Structure formats: C-alpha cells, structure tokens
C-alpha cells in the first residue's frame, strides 16, 4: 500500500464516522432510541466529554492534545513504514500493522474532530445484553486497530523467538 491510498482510506473511515454521528445528532439527540437488534443492540445519543468509559470526563482539552500527539506519532510511523517497505529494517513488518495504524488514526481523528468542534464525542452504539459503555464507529476503529496491532506484534515477537 502507498501513502496516498492509506490516507484516502483514513479519510473514508473518518467520513463514515462523522456521517453516523451526524445522523445520530439529527435523529436521536432528542432522547429517542433506535432498536437495531431487540435485547442485543440499540442506538441512542450520548455526549461523552471524557475518554473510554468516561475516564477524564470534562478534560476535553487534555484529551485533544494527547490524541493529537498520538495521531501525529502514528501517522509518522505509518508514512515511514509505508515508504521503507523494501528495506531490511522495516518499521511496519506486515500489512496487518499498516491496517492497524490506519484504523487507529481514523478512529482517533474522528473523535478528535468531535472534541474540537463539539466539545464532546458523540457516542451512540449501546449493547443491551451486558452492562457496557456507549461507543461509536471511531471507537470501533481504534479498538480493532489496537487489537490487530497487539496480535501482530506478539506474532512477530514469537516468530523471532522461534528462529533463535
């Protein structure tokens, strides 16, 4: 994958995130709920001024600065990794790690846009079969990206250890 394609995918994912949040604000901000799967999943608007599980509630500026720094670092690693794919000493050792960073950047950017322009993150996905935080598409991107990155890095670590 090359850098322009990676950033085009990021823009598409951020666009999807912002579109879903716009639809939630347009149709569910009045407190109504939308059942997706009865007893399993519903959509309802929740304004989150914190981070995951409402940690750091009210610290929007701090979360914005930290998110921006992480995004800058992830984008740097992604660009450098994509440009150095033919060298022996690669930063990103697999396509999985590239996709993981793309997902993390897109999700982080989607929530950063909310914090900067709304003062809160629009959350709306609520699982009903267990007590869990309300979340959004951007959160899904970050979570999936982080999981893929961790699994890929662990796989690389074990693979390197088995060659010794």
C-alpha positions in Angstrom: 0.0 0.0 0.0 1.2 3.5 -0.7 0.9 6.7 1.4 -1.9 8.4 -0.7 -4.1 5.2 -0.6 -3.6 4.8 3.2 -4.7 8.4 3.8 -7.6 8.0 1.4 -8.8 5.1 3.4 -8.4 7.1 6.6 -10.5 9.9 5.1 -13.2 7.5 4.1 -13.3 6.0 7.6 -13.4 9.4 9.2 -16.2 10.4 6.8 -18.2 7.3 7.7 -17.7 8.1 11.4 -18.8 11.7 11.0 -21.8 10.7 8.9 -23.0 8.3 11.5 -22.6 10.9 14.2 -24.4 13.5 12.1 -27.3 11.0 11.6 -27.4 10.3 15.4 -27.5 14.1 16.2 -30.2 14.6 13.6 -32.4 11.7 14.6 -31.6 10.7 18.2 -30.5 13.9 20.0 -34.0 14.3 21.4 -33.5 11.3 23.6 -35.2 8.8 21.4 -33.7 5.3 20.8 -33.5 3.1 17.8 -33.6 -0.7 18.3 -31.2 -2.4 15.9 -31.4 -6.0 17.4 -34.0 -6.5 20.1 -32.4 -7.2 23.5 -29.0 -7.0 21.9 -28.2 -3.6 20.4 -29.7 -0.2 20.1 -28.6 3.3 19.1 -29.1 6.2 21.5 -27.3 9.5 21.7 -24.8 10.1 24.5 -22.5 13.1 24.7 -19.1 12.0 26.1 -16.8 14.7 27.4 -14.3 12.1 28.6 -12.4 9.2 27.0 -13.2 5.5 27.0 -15.7 4.5 29.8 -16.0 8.3 30.5 -12.5 8.5 32.0 -11.2 12.0 32.3 -14.7 13.5 32.0 -14.6 17.2 31.3 -10.9 17.2 30.3 -11.6 17.8 26.6 -8.6 20.0 26.0 -6.2 17.5 27.7 -7.7 14.6 25.7 -7.5 16.6 22.5 -3.8 17.4 23.0 -2.9 13.8 23.9 -5.0 12.4 20.9 -3.3 14.9 18.5 0.2 13.8 19.8 -0.7 10.1 19.4 -2.1 10.7 15.9 1.0 12.6 14.8 3.2 9.8 16.1 1.0 7.1 14.4 0.9 9.0 11.1 4.7 9.4 11.2 5.2 5.6 11.8 2.7 4.8 9.1 4.3 7.1 6.5 7.8 6.0 7.3 6.8 2.3 7.4 5.0 2.6 4.0 7.9 4.3 2.4 10.5 1.8 3.7 8.7 -1.4 2.9 11.6 -2.7 0.7 14.3 -2.3 3.3 15.6 -4.9 5.8 15.0 -2.7 8.8 11.3 -2.0 8.4 9.2 -0.2 11.0 5.9 -2.0 10.0 6.6 -5.6 9.4 3.2 -6.6 8.0 0.1 -5.4 6.2 -1.8 -6.1 9.4 0.3 -3.5 11.2 -0.3 -1.0 8.4 -4.1 -1.6 8.5 -4.0 -1.4 12.3 -2.4 2.1 12.2 -4.9 3.2 9.6 -7.8 2.2 11.8 -6.2 3.8 14.9 -5.5 7.0 13.1 -9.0 7.2 11.5 -10.8 6.5 14.8 -8.6 8.9 16.8 -9.2 11.6 14.2 -12.9 11.1 14.2 -13.1 11.5 17.9 -10.7 14.4 17.9 -12.9 16.3 15.4 -15.8 15.8 17.8 -13.8 17.2 20.7 -12.6 20.2 18.8 -15.8 21.2 17.1 -18.5 19.9 19.5 -16.7 19.9 22.9 -17.7 16.2 23.3 -17.6 12.9 21.5 -20.9 11.6 20.0 -21.4 8.1 21.3 -24.4 6.0 20.2 -23.9 2.3 20.0 -25.3 0.6 23.1 -25.1 -3.1 23.7 -28.1 -4.3 25.8 -27.1 -7.9 26.8 -24.5 -6.7 29.2 -23.5 -3.5 31.1 -21.0 -1.7 28.8 -20.1 1.8 27.7 -21.9 3.5 24.9 -19.5 3.9 22.0 -19.2 4.9 18.3 -17.7 3.9 14.9 -14.4 5.7 15.7 -14.1 3.7 18.9 -14.6 0.5 17.0 -11.8 1.5 14.6 -9.4 2.3 17.4 -10.3 -0.9 19.3 -10.0 -3.2 16.3 -6.8 -1.4 15.1 -5.2 -1.7 18.6 -6.2 -5.4 18.8 -4.7 -6.2 15.4 -1.5 -4.3 16.2 -1.1 -6.1 19.5 -1.7 -9.6 17.9 0.6 -8.8 15.0 3.4 -7.5 17.3 3.1 -10.6 19.5 3.1 -12.8 16.5 6.3 -11.1 15.3 7.9 -11.5 18.7 7.1 -15.2 19.0 8.2 -15.8 15.4 11.6 -14.0 16.0 12.0 -16.0 19.2 11.4 -19.3 17.5 14.3 -18.6 15.0 16.9 -18.2 17.6 
